[in-house]
């Protein structure tokens, strides 16, 4: 949040990128929601970005 507040105070444009899966924003942990909300409010632009769900690495045969 310090970076977002400093950028806003300096008059710089802040762009937030929100990860999505199937066009639905990723769920945040409860403790992160307030900070994320403030970051979105400080942002001049908000963009949704599709991402791949991480898969578990399968062990390679030896």
Predicted model as a PDB file, atoms N, CA, C, CB and O in Angstrom, pLDDT in the B-factor column:
MODEL        1                                                                  
ATOM      1  N   UNK A   1       0.799  -1.183   0.000  1.00 78.00           N  
ATOM      2  CA  UNK A   1       0.000   0.000   0.000  1.00 78.00           C  
ATOM      3  C   UNK A   1       0.849   1.256   0.000  1.00 78.00           C  
ATOM      4  CB  UNK A   1      -0.913  -0.007   1.170  1.00 78.00           C  
ATOM      5  O   UNK A   1       0.439   2.286  -0.536  1.00 78.00           O  
ATOM      6  N   UNK A   2       2.018   1.179   0.592  1.00 86.00           N  
ATOM      7  CA  UNK A   2       2.877   2.366   0.621  1.00 86.00           C  
ATOM      8  C   UNK A   2       3.219   2.818  -0.794  1.00 86.00           C  
ATOM      9  CB  UNK A   2       4.165   2.082   1.413  1.00 86.00           C  
ATOM     10  O   UNK A   2       3.246   4.016  -1.074  1.00 86.00           O  
ATOM     11  N   UNK A   3       3.479   1.872  -1.681  1.00 84.00           N  
ATOM     12  CA  UNK A   3       3.809   2.213  -3.063  1.00 84.00           C  
ATOM     13  C   UNK A   3       2.627   2.891  -3.748  1.00 84.00           C  
ATOM     14  CB  UNK A   3       4.226   0.958  -3.842  1.00 84.00           C  
ATOM     15  O   UNK A   3       2.806   3.901  -4.429  1.00 84.00           O  
ATOM     16  N   UNK A   4       1.434   2.352  -3.579  1.00 85.00           N  
ATOM     17  CA  UNK A   4       0.237   2.933  -4.183  1.00 85.00           C  
ATOM     18  C   UNK A   4      -0.045   4.329  -3.666  1.00 85.00           C  
ATOM     19  CB  UNK A   4      -0.956   2.049  -3.926  1.00 85.00           C  
ATOM     20  O   UNK A   4      -0.378   5.224  -4.443  1.00 85.00           O  
ATOM     21  N   UNK A   5       0.084   4.521  -2.377  1.00 89.00           N  
ATOM     22  CA  UNK A   5      -0.156   5.847  -1.788  1.00 89.00           C  
ATOM     23  C   UNK A   5       0.886   6.849  -2.262  1.00 89.00           C  
ATOM     24  CB  UNK A   5      -0.146   5.765  -0.252  1.00 89.00           C  
ATOM     25  O   UNK A   5       0.555   7.997  -2.561  1.00 89.00           O  
ATOM     26  N   UNK A   6       2.157   6.418  -2.331  1.00 91.00           N  
ATOM     27  CA  UNK A   6       3.227   7.311  -2.790  1.00 91.00           C  
ATOM     28  C   UNK A   6       3.023   7.695  -4.254  1.00 91.00           C  
ATOM     29  CB  UNK A   6       4.604   6.643  -2.605  1.00 91.00           C  
ATOM     30  O   UNK A   6       3.232   8.849  -4.627  1.00 91.00           O  
ATOM     31  N   UNK A   7       2.622   6.748  -5.072  1.00 88.00           N  
ATOM     32  CA  UNK A   7       2.381   7.036  -6.494  1.00 88.00           C  
ATOM     33  C   UNK A   7       1.245   8.039  -6.644  1.00 88.00           C  
ATOM     34  CB  UNK A   7       2.051   5.736  -7.271  1.00 88.00           C  
ATOM     35  O   UNK A   7       1.347   8.980  -7.430  1.00 88.00           O  
ATOM     36  N   UNK A   8       0.185   7.846  -5.908  1.00 87.00           N  
ATOM     37  CA  UNK A   8      -0.957   8.759  -5.969  1.00 87.00           C  
ATOM     38  C   UNK A   8      -0.552  10.157  -5.503  1.00 87.00           C  
ATOM     39  CB  UNK A   8      -2.123   8.226  -5.110  1.00 87.00           C  
ATOM     40  O   UNK A   8      -0.913  11.152  -6.132  1.00 87.00           O  
ATOM     41  N   UNK A   9       0.190  10.231  -4.413  1.00 92.00           N  
ATOM     42  CA  UNK A   9       0.625  11.519  -3.868  1.00 92.00           C  
ATOM     43  C   UNK A   9       1.555  12.252  -4.845  1.00 92.00           C  
ATOM     44  CB  UNK A   9       1.335  11.310  -2.520  1.00 92.00           C  
ATOM     45  O   UNK A   9       1.539  13.481  -4.923  1.00 92.00           O  
ATOM     46  N   UNK A  10       2.362  11.489  -5.583  1.00 94.00           N  
ATOM     47  CA  UNK A  10       3.291  12.083  -6.554  1.00 94.00           C  
ATOM     48  C   UNK A  10       2.603  12.420  -7.874  1.00 94.00           C  
ATOM     49  CB  UNK A  10       4.456  11.133  -6.813  1.00 94.00           C  
ATOM     50  O   UNK A  10       3.224  12.975  -8.780  1.00 94.00           O  
ATOM     51  N   UNK A  11       1.313  12.083  -7.978  1.00 92.00           N  
ATOM     52  CA  UNK A  11       0.579  12.386  -9.206  1.00 92.00           C  
ATOM     53  C   UNK A  11       0.822  11.389 -10.328  1.00 92.00           C  
ATOM     54  CB  UNK A  11       0.942  13.752  -9.680  1.00 92.00           C  
ATOM     55  O   UNK A  11       0.521  11.673 -11.487  1.00 92.00           O  
ATOM     56  N   UNK A  12       1.365  10.223  -9.994  1.00 92.00           N  
ATOM     57  CA  UNK A  12       1.626   9.201 -11.003  1.00 92.00           C  
ATOM     58  C   UNK A  12       0.395   8.327 -11.215  1.00 92.00           C  
ATOM     59  CB  UNK A  12       2.829   8.337 -10.597  1.00 92.00           C  
ATOM     60  O   UNK A  12      -0.377   8.086 -10.287  1.00 92.00           O  
ATOM     61  N   UNK A  13       0.224   7.861 -12.439  1.00 90.00           N  
ATOM     62  CA  UNK A  13      -0.898   6.971 -12.750  1.00 90.00           C  
ATOM     63  C   UNK A  13      -0.570   5.567 -12.254  1.00 90.00           C  
ATOM     64  CB  UNK A  13      -1.201   6.960 -14.283  1.00 90.00           C  
ATOM     65  O   UNK A  13       0.509   5.041 -12.528  1.00 90.00           O  
ATOM     66  N   UNK A  14      -1.487   4.976 -11.537  1.00 90.00           N  
ATOM     67  CA  UNK A  14      -1.313   3.629 -11.019  1.00 90.00           C  
ATOM     68  C   UNK A  14      -2.301   2.724 -11.735  1.00 90.00           C  
ATOM     69  CB  UNK A  14      -1.516   3.579  -9.471  1.00 90.00           C  
ATOM     70  O   UNK A  14      -3.488   3.040 -11.819  1.00 90.00           O  
ATOM     71  N   UNK A  15      -1.820   1.603 -12.249  1.00 89.00           N  
ATOM     72  CA  UNK A  15      -2.675   0.634 -12.933  1.00 89.00           C  
ATOM     73  C   UNK A  15      -2.616  -0.657 -12.137  1.00 89.00           C  
ATOM     74  CB  UNK A  15      -2.229   0.409 -14.428  1.00 89.00           C  
ATOM     75  O   UNK A  15      -1.532  -1.177 -11.871  1.00 89.00           O  
ATOM     76  N   UNK A  16      -3.777  -1.178 -11.755  1.00 88.00           N  
ATOM     77  CA  UNK A  16      -3.850  -2.438 -11.020  1.00 88.00           C  
ATOM     78  C   UNK A  16      -4.256  -3.545 -11.980  1.00 88.00           C  
ATOM     79  CB  UNK A  16      -4.852  -2.341  -9.833  1.00 88.00           C  
ATOM     80  O   UNK A  16      -5.150  -3.365 -12.806  1.00 88.00           O  
ATOM     81  N   UNK A  17      -3.596  -4.690 -11.867  1.00 87.00           N  
ATOM     82  CA  UNK A  17      -3.927  -5.864 -12.668  1.00 87.00           C  
ATOM     83  C   UNK A  17      -4.477  -6.911 -11.712  1.00 87.00           C  
ATOM     84  CB  UNK A  17      -2.675  -6.406 -13.466  1.00 87.00           C  
ATOM     85  O   UNK A  17      -3.814  -7.295 -10.749  1.00 87.00           O  
ATOM     86  N   UNK A  18      -5.695  -7.369 -11.987  1.00 85.00           N  
ATOM     87  CA  UNK A  18      -6.377  -8.329 -11.123  1.00 85.00           C  
ATOM     88  C   UNK A  18      -6.378  -9.692 -11.810  1.00 85.00           C  
ATOM     89  CB  UNK A  18      -7.834  -7.863 -10.801  1.00 85.00           C  
ATOM     90  O   UNK A  18      -6.920  -9.819 -12.909  1.00 85.00           O  
ATOM     91  N   UNK A  19      -5.787 -10.711 -11.191  1.00 83.00           N  
ATOM     92  CA  UNK A  19      -5.796 -12.036 -11.816  1.00 83.00           C  
ATOM     93  C   UNK A  19      -7.201 -12.627 -11.815  1.00 83.00           C  
ATOM     94  CB  UNK A  19      -4.825 -12.981 -11.091  1.00 83.00           C  
ATOM     95  O   UNK A  19      -7.937 -12.507 -10.835  1.00 83.00           O  
ATOM     96  N   UNK A  20      -7.566 -13.272 -12.936  1.00 85.00           N  
ATOM     97  CA  UNK A  20      -8.874 -13.899 -13.052  1.00 85.00           C  
ATOM     98  C   UNK A  20      -8.718 -15.332 -13.534  1.00 85.00           C  
ATOM     99  CB  UNK A  20      -9.781 -13.102 -14.005  1.00 85.00           C  
ATOM    100  O   UNK A  20      -7.695 -15.694 -14.115  1.00 85.00           O  
ATOM    101  N   UNK A  21      -9.719 -16.126 -13.295  1.00 81.00           N  
ATOM    102  CA  UNK A  21      -9.809 -17.483 -13.813  1.00 81.00           C  
ATOM    103  C   UNK A  21     -11.214 -17.629 -14.370  1.00 81.00           C  
ATOM    104  CB  UNK A  21      -9.496 -18.570 -12.702  1.00 81.00           C  
ATOM    105  O   UNK A  21     -12.192 -17.541 -13.627  1.00 81.00           O  
ATOM    106  N   UNK A  22     -11.318 -17.848 -15.661  1.00 83.00           N  
ATOM    107  CA  UNK A  22     -12.617 -17.889 -16.346  1.00 83.00           C  
ATOM    108  C   UNK A  22     -13.389 -16.585 -16.162  1.00 83.00           C  
ATOM    109  CB  UNK A  22     -13.454 -19.066 -15.829  1.00 83.00           C  
ATOM    110  O   UNK A  22     -14.601 -16.584 -15.946  1.00 83.00           O  
ATOM    111  N   UNK A  23     -12.653 -15.470 -16.254  1.00 83.00           N  
ATOM    112  CA  UNK A  23     -13.204 -14.112 -16.159  1.00 83.00           C  
ATOM    113  C   UNK A  23     -13.768 -13.764 -14.788  1.00 83.00           C  
ATOM    114  CB  UNK A  23     -14.277 -13.938 -17.180  1.00 83.00           C  
ATOM    115  O   UNK A  23     -14.528 -12.804 -14.660  1.00 83.00           O  
ATOM    116  N   UNK A  24     -13.409 -14.525 -13.770  1.00 86.00           N  
ATOM    117  CA  UNK A  24     -13.845 -14.259 -12.396  1.00 86.00           C  
ATOM    118  C   UNK A  24     -12.605 -13.885 -11.593  1.00 86.00           C  
ATOM    119  CB  UNK A  24     -14.589 -15.507 -11.763  1.00 86.00           C  
ATOM    120  O   UNK A  24     -11.642 -14.652 -11.568  1.00 86.00           O  
ATOM    121  N   UNK A  25     -12.601 -12.716 -10.930  1.00 86.00           N  
ATOM    122  CA  UNK A  25     -11.430 -12.337 -10.134  1.00 86.00           C  
ATOM    123  C   UNK A  25     -11.100 -13.384  -9.072  1.00 86.00           C  
ATOM    124  CB  UNK A  25     -11.664 -10.984  -9.468  1.00 86.00           C  
ATOM    125  O   UNK A  25     -11.987 -13.989  -8.471  1.00 86.00           O  
ATOM    126  N   UNK A  26      -9.813 -13.577  -8.864  1.00 79.00           N  
ATOM    127  CA  UNK A  26      -9.357 -14.538  -7.860  1.00 79.00           C  
ATOM    128  C   UNK A  26      -9.813 -14.088  -6.472  1.00 79.00           C  
ATOM    129  CB  UNK A  26      -7.811 -14.693  -7.904  1.00 79.00           C  
ATOM    130  O   UNK A  26      -9.822 -12.896  -6.165  1.00 79.00           O  
ATOM    131  N   UNK A  27     -10.186 -15.048  -5.650  1.00 84.00           N  
ATOM    132  CA  UNK A  27     -10.589 -14.737  -4.283  1.00 84.00           C  
ATOM    133  C   UNK A  27      -9.353 -14.391  -3.453  1.00 84.00           C  
ATOM    134  CB  UNK A  27     -11.361 -15.927  -3.650  1.00 84.00           C  
ATOM    135  O   UNK A  27      -8.315 -15.043  -3.555  1.00 84.00           O  
ATOM    136  N   UNK A  28      -9.486 -13.374  -2.648  1.00 85.00           N  
ATOM    137  CA  UNK A  28      -8.401 -12.966  -1.767  1.00 85.00           C  
ATOM    138  C   UNK A  28      -8.673 -13.452  -0.350  1.00 85.00           C  
ATOM    139  CB  UNK A  28      -8.223 -11.437  -1.790  1.00 85.00           C  
ATOM    140  O   UNK A  28      -9.819 -13.645   0.054  1.00 85.00           O  
ATOM    141  N   UNK A  29      -7.598 -13.640   0.384  1.00 89.00           N  
ATOM    142  CA  UNK A  29      -7.757 -13.974   1.802  1.00 89.00           C  
ATOM    143  C   UNK A  29      -8.373 -12.773   2.507  1.00 89.00           C  
ATOM    144  CB  UNK A  29      -6.385 -14.370   2.457  1.00 89.00           C  
ATOM    145  O   UNK A  29      -8.176 -11.632   2.089  1.00 89.00           O  
ATOM    146  N   UNK A  30      -9.099 -13.026   3.550  1.00 89.00           N  
ATOM    147  CA  UNK A  30      -9.796 -11.969   4.296  1.00 89.00           C  
ATOM    148  C   UNK A  30      -8.854 -10.832   4.676  1.00 89.00           C  
ATOM    149  CB  UNK A  30     -10.441 -12.546   5.555  1.00 89.00           C  
ATOM    150  O   UNK A  30      -9.213  -9.660   4.558  1.00 89.00           O  
ATOM    151  N   UNK A  31      -7.650 -11.175   5.131  1.00 88.00           N  
ATOM    152  CA  UNK A  31      -6.718 -10.142   5.590  1.00 88.00           C  
ATOM    153  C   UNK A  31      -6.197  -9.263   4.455  1.00 88.00           C  
ATOM    154  CB  UNK A  31      -5.551 -10.787   6.299  1.00 88.00           C  
ATOM    155  O   UNK A  31      -5.697  -8.167   4.712  1.00 88.00           O  
ATOM    156  N   UNK A  32      -6.305  -9.721   3.202  1.00 89.00           N  
ATOM    157  CA  UNK A  32      -5.800  -8.960   2.053  1.00 89.00           C  
ATOM    158  C   UNK A  32      -6.864  -8.111   1.378  1.00 89.00           C  
ATOM    159  CB  UNK A  32      -5.207  -9.898   1.044  1.00 89.00           C  
ATOM    160  O   UNK A  32      -6.528  -7.250   0.564  1.00 89.00           O  
ATOM    161  N   UNK A  33      -8.116  -8.321   1.686  1.00 90.00           N  
ATOM    162  CA  UNK A  33      -9.200  -7.653   0.960  1.00 90.00           C  
ATOM    163  C   UNK A  33      -9.236  -6.143   1.147  1.00 90.00           C  
ATOM    164  CB  UNK A  33     -10.507  -8.223   1.385  1.00 90.00           C  
ATOM    165  O   UNK A  33      -9.477  -5.409   0.188  1.00 90.00           O  
ATOM    166  N   UNK A  34      -9.004  -5.675   2.354  1.00 91.00           N  
ATOM    167  CA  UNK A  34      -9.060  -4.223   2.596  1.00 91.00           C  
ATOM    168  C   UNK A  34      -7.956  -3.497   1.833  1.00 91.00           C  
ATOM    169  CB  UNK A  34      -8.941  -3.923   4.104  1.00 91.00           C  
ATOM    170  O   UNK A  34      -8.204  -2.468   1.204  1.00 91.00           O  
ATOM    171  N   UNK A  35      -6.743  -4.033   1.889  1.00 89.00           N  
ATOM    172  CA  UNK A  35      -5.619  -3.422   1.175  1.00 89.00           C  
ATOM    173  C   UNK A  35      -5.851  -3.462  -0.333  1.00 89.00           C  
ATOM    174  CB  UNK A  35      -4.300  -4.137   1.528  1.00 89.00           C  
ATOM    175  O   UNK A  35      -5.566  -2.486  -1.028  1.00 89.00           O  
ATOM    176  N   UNK A  36      -6.362  -4.575  -0.843  1.00 89.00           N  
ATOM    177  CA  UNK A  36      -6.645  -4.680  -2.279  1.00 89.00           C  
ATOM    178  C   UNK A  36      -7.709  -3.670  -2.689  1.00 89.00           C  
ATOM    179  CB  UNK A  36      -7.101  -6.107  -2.642  1.00 89.00           C  
ATOM    180  O   UNK A  36      -7.601  -3.054  -3.749  1.00 89.00           O  
ATOM    181  N   UNK A  37      -8.723  -3.498  -1.869  1.00 91.00           N  
ATOM    182  CA  UNK A  37      -9.764  -2.517  -2.160  1.00 91.00           C  
ATOM    183  C   UNK A  37      -9.210  -1.107  -2.213  1.00 91.00           C  
ATOM    184  CB  UNK A  37     -10.864  -2.596  -1.125  1.00 91.00           C  
ATOM    185  O   UNK A  37      -9.579  -0.325  -3.089  1.00 91.00           O  
ATOM    186  N   UNK A  38      -8.320  -0.776  -1.274  1.00 92.00           N  
ATOM    187  CA  UNK A  38      -7.716   0.555  -1.283  1.00 92.00           C  
ATOM    188  C   UNK A  38      -6.846   0.738  -2.522  1.00 92.00           C  
ATOM    189  CB  UNK A  38      -6.884   0.780  -0.008  1.00 92.00           C  
ATOM    190  O   UNK A  38      -6.847   1.809  -3.129  1.00 92.00           O  
ATOM    191  N   UNK A  39      -6.110  -0.297  -2.897  1.00 90.00           N  
ATOM    192  CA  UNK A  39      -5.278  -0.224  -4.094  1.00 90.00           C  
ATOM    193  C   UNK A  39      -6.129   0.021  -5.345  1.00 90.00           C  
ATOM    194  CB  UNK A  39      -4.464  -1.515  -4.253  1.00 90.00           C  
ATOM    195  O   UNK A  39      -5.734   0.792  -6.219  1.00 90.00           O  
ATOM    196  N   UNK A  40      -7.277  -0.623  -5.433  1.00 90.00           N  
ATOM    197  CA  UNK A  40      -8.175  -0.414  -6.577  1.00 90.00           C  
ATOM    198  C   UNK A  40      -8.716   1.014  -6.602  1.00 90.00           C  
ATOM    199  CB  UNK A  40      -9.341  -1.415  -6.533  1.00 90.00           C  
ATOM    200  O   UNK A  40      -8.853   1.609  -7.671  1.00 90.00           O  
ATOM    201  N   UNK A  41      -9.020   1.557  -5.442  1.00 92.00           N  
ATOM    202  CA  UNK A  41      -9.528   2.931  -5.366  1.00 92.00           C  
ATOM    203  C   UNK A  41      -8.438   3.923  -5.787  1.00 92.00           C  
ATOM    204  CB  UNK A  41     -10.025   3.251  -3.928  1.00 92.00           C  
ATOM    205  O   UNK A  41      -8.735   4.923  -6.440  1.00 92.00           O  
ATOM    206  N   UNK A  42      -7.195   3.657  -5.423  1.00 92.00           N  
ATOM    207  CA  UNK A  42      -6.085   4.545  -5.782  1.00 92.00           C  
ATOM    208  C   UNK A  42      -5.716   4.454  -7.261  1.00 92.00           C  
ATOM    209  CB  UNK A  42      -4.869   4.221  -4.936  1.00 92.00           C  
ATOM    210  O   UNK A  42      -5.085   5.362  -7.801  1.00 92.00           O  
ATOM    211  N   UNK A  43      -6.102   3.373  -7.908  1.00 92.00           N  
ATOM    212  CA  UNK A  43      -5.700   3.132  -9.291  1.00 92.00           C  
ATOM    213  C   UNK A  43      -6.475   3.987 -10.276  1.00 92.00           C  
ATOM    214  CB  UNK A  43      -5.880   1.678  -9.636  1.00 92.00           C  
ATOM    215  O   UNK A  43      -7.675   4.216 -10.123  1.00 92.00           O  
ATOM    216  N   UNK A  44      -5.758   4.454 -11.293  1.00 91.00           N  
ATOM    217  CA  UNK A  44      -6.388   5.182 -12.386  1.00 91.00           C  
ATOM    218  C   UNK A  44      -7.079   4.204 -13.328  1.00 91.00           C  
ATOM    219  CB  UNK A  44      -5.349   6.031 -13.149  1.00 91.00           C  
ATOM    220  O   UNK A  44      -8.126   4.512 -13.896  1.00 91.00           O  
ATOM    221  N   UNK A  45      -6.485   3.025 -13.490  1.00 91.00           N  
ATOM    222  CA  UNK A  45      -7.051   1.985 -14.340  1.00 91.00           C  
ATOM    223  C   UNK A  45      -6.960   0.650 -13.618  1.00 91.00           C  
ATOM    224  CB  UNK A  45      -6.323   1.924 -15.710  1.00 91.00           C  
ATOM    225  O   UNK A  45      -6.043   0.415 -12.830  1.00 91.00           O  
ATOM    226  N   UNK A  46      -7.928  -0.222 -13.899  1.00 90.00           N  
ATOM    227  CA  UNK A  46      -7.914  -1.586 -13.371  1.00 90.00           C  
ATOM    228  C   UNK A  46      -8.129  -2.517 -14.552  1.00 90.00           C  
ATOM    229  CB  UNK A  46      -9.014  -1.800 -12.254  1.00 90.00           C  
ATOM    230  O   UNK A  46      -9.063  -2.330 -15.332  1.00 90.00           O  
ATOM    231  N   UNK A  47      -7.276  -3.513 -14.685  1.00 89.00           N  
ATOM    232  CA  UNK A  47      -7.368  -4.468 -15.777  1.00 89.00           C  
ATOM    233  C   UNK A  47      -7.490  -5.878 -15.223  1.00 89.00           C  
ATOM    234  CB  UNK A  47      -6.149  -4.355 -16.705  1.00 89.00           C  
ATOM    235  O   UNK A  47      -6.811  -6.241 -14.262  1.00 89.00           O  
ATOM    236  N   UNK A  48      -8.360  -6.667 -15.838  1.00 87.00           N  
ATOM    237  CA  UNK A  48      -8.474  -8.082 -15.492  1.00 87.00           C  
ATOM    238  C   UNK A  48      -7.542  -8.856 -16.404  1.00 87.00           C  
ATOM    239  CB  UNK A  48      -9.951  -8.593 -15.623  1.00 87.00           C  
ATOM    240  O   UNK A  48      -7.493  -8.594 -17.606  1.00 87.00           O  
ATOM    241  N   UNK A  49      -6.800  -9.806 -15.850  1.00 86.00           N  
ATOM    242  CA  UNK A  49      -5.840 -10.586 -16.613  1.00 86.00           C  
ATOM    243  C   UNK A  49      -6.064 -12.066 -16.335  1.00 86.00           C  
ATOM    244  CB  UNK A  49      -4.390 -10.173 -16.267  1.00 86.00           C  
ATOM    245  O   UNK A  49      -5.920 -12.522 -15.200  1.00 86.00           O  
ATOM    246  N   UNK A  50      -6.417 -12.813 -17.380  1.00 84.00           N  
ATOM    247  CA  UNK A  50      -6.644 -14.255 -17.254  1.00 84.00           C  
ATOM    248  C   UNK A  50      -5.324 -14.941 -16.919  1.00 84.00           C  
ATOM    249  CB  UNK A  50      -7.256 -14.845 -18.563  1.00 84.00           C  
ATOM    250  O   UNK A  50      -4.282 -14.599 -17.480  1.00 84.00           O  
ATOM    251  N   UNK A  51      -5.369 -15.896 -16.017  1.00 75.00           N  
ATOM    252  CA  UNK A  51      -4.159 -16.655 -15.677  1.00 75.00           C  
ATOM    253  C   UNK A  51      -4.497 -18.130 -15.635  1.00 75.00           C  
ATOM    254  CB  UNK A  51      -3.562 -16.192 -14.318  1.00 75.00           C  
ATOM    255  O   UNK A  51      -5.657 -18.519 -15.500  1.00 75.00           O  
ATOM    256  N   UNK A  52      -3.468 -18.935 -15.753  1.00 68.00           N  
ATOM    257  CA  UNK A  52      -3.638 -20.383 -15.681  1.00 68.00           C  
ATOM    258  C   UNK A  52      -3.574 -20.818 -14.232  1.00 68.00           C  
ATOM    259  CB  UNK A  52      -2.565 -21.115 -16.520  1.00 68.00           C  
ATOM    260  O   UNK A  52      -2.774 -20.309 -13.448  1.00 68.00           O  
ATOM    261  N   UNK A  53      -4.422 -21.761 -13.893  1.00 62.00           N  
ATOM    262  CA  UNK A  53      -4.376 -22.323 -12.543  1.00 62.00           C  
ATOM    263  C   UNK A  53      -3.117 -23.176 -12.427  1.00 62.00           C  
ATOM    264  CB  UNK A  53      -5.664 -23.167 -12.227  1.00 62.00           C  
ATOM    265  O   UNK A  53      -2.870 -24.025 -13.283  1.00 62.00           O  
ATOM    266  N   UNK A  54      -2.324 -22.965 -11.387  1.00 61.00           N  
ATOM    267  CA  UNK A  54      -1.106 -23.774 -11.247  1.00 61.00           C  
ATOM    268  C   UNK A  54      -1.455 -25.234 -11.029  1.00 61.00           C  
ATOM    269  CB  UNK A  54      -0.241 -23.260 -10.084  1.00 61.00           C  
ATOM    270  O   UNK A  54      -2.421 -25.556 -10.337  1.00 61.00           O  
ATOM    271  N   UNK A  55      -0.675 -26.102 -11.616  1.00 59.00           N  
ATOM    272  CA  UNK A  55      -0.890 -27.535 -11.441  1.00 59.00           C  
ATOM    273  C   UNK A  55       0.236 -28.103 -10.607  1.00 59.00           C  
ATOM    274  CB  UNK A  55      -0.984 -28.261 -12.804  1.00 59.00           C  
ATOM    275  O   UNK A  55       1.351 -27.580 -10.595  1.00 59.00           O  
ATOM    276  N   UNK A  56      -0.072 -29.181  -9.913  1.00 56.00           N  
ATOM    277  CA  UNK A  56       0.955 -29.827  -9.098  1.00 56.00           C  
ATOM    278  C   UNK A  56       1.991 -30.455 -10.026  1.00 56.00           C  
ATOM    279  CB  UNK A  56       0.330 -30.903  -8.147  1.00 56.00           C  
ATOM    280  O   UNK A  56       1.651 -31.024 -11.063  1.00 56.00           O  
ATOM    281  N   UNK A  57       3.220 -30.347  -9.647  1.00 56.00           N  
ATOM    282  CA  UNK A  57       4.273 -30.941 -10.460  1.00 56.00           C  
ATOM    283  C   UNK A  57       4.256 -32.439 -10.241  1.00 56.00           C  
ATOM    284  CB  UNK A  57       5.666 -30.343 -10.114  1.00 56.00           C  
ATOM    285  O   UNK A  57       4.211 -32.914  -9.107  1.00 56.00           O  
ATOM    286  N   UNK A  58       4.291 -33.169 -11.324  1.00 53.00           N  
ATOM    287  CA  UNK A  58       4.312 -34.618 -11.212  1.00 53.00           C  
ATOM    288  C   UNK A  58       5.760 -35.088 -11.193  1.00 53.00           C  
ATOM    289  CB  UNK A  58       3.525 -35.280 -12.376  1.00 53.00           C  
ATOM    290  O   UNK A  58       6.591 -34.586 -11.951  1.00 53.00           O  
ATOM    291  N   UNK A  59       6.057 -36.037 -10.340  1.00 56.00           N  
ATOM    292  CA  UNK A  59       7.450 -36.526 -10.272  1.00 56.00           C  
ATOM    293  C   UNK A  59       7.844 -37.213 -11.576  1.00 56.00           C  
ATOM    294  CB  UNK A  59       7.629 -37.505  -9.085  1.00 56.00           C  
ATOM    295  O   UNK A  59       7.042 -37.913 -12.195  1.00 56.00           O  
ATOM    296  N   UNK A  60       9.066 -37.003 -11.969  1.00 56.00           N  
ATOM    297  CA  UNK A  60       9.602 -37.651 -13.172  1.00 56.00           C  
ATOM    298  C   UNK A  60      10.142 -39.022 -12.818  1.00 56.00           C  
ATOM    299  CB  UNK A  60      10.709 -36.788 -13.822  1.00 56.00           C  
ATOM    300  O   UNK A  60      10.732 -39.202 -11.753  1.00 56.00           O  
ATOM    301  N   UNK A  61       9.943 -40.006 -13.713  1.00 59.00           N  
ATOM    302  CA  UNK A  61      10.501 -41.347 -13.430  1.00 59.00           C  
ATOM    303  C   UNK A  61      12.025 -41.288 -13.395  1.00 59.00           C  
ATOM    304  CB  UNK A  61      10.032 -42.380 -14.500  1.00 59.00           C  
ATOM    305  O   UNK A  61      12.650 -40.523 -14.130  1.00 59.00           O  
ATOM    306  N   UNK A  62      12.607 -42.106 -12.528  1.00 58.00           N  
ATOM    307  CA  UNK A  62      14.075 -42.123 -12.416  1.00 58.00           C  
ATOM    308  C   UNK A  62      14.673 -43.319 -13.073  1.00 58.00           C  
ATOM    309  CB  UNK A  62      14.500 -42.087 -10.981  1.00 58.00           C  
ATOM    310  O   UNK A  62      15.893 -43.481 -13.067  1.00 58.00           O  
TER     311      UNK A  62                                                      
ENDMDL                                                                          
END                                                                             
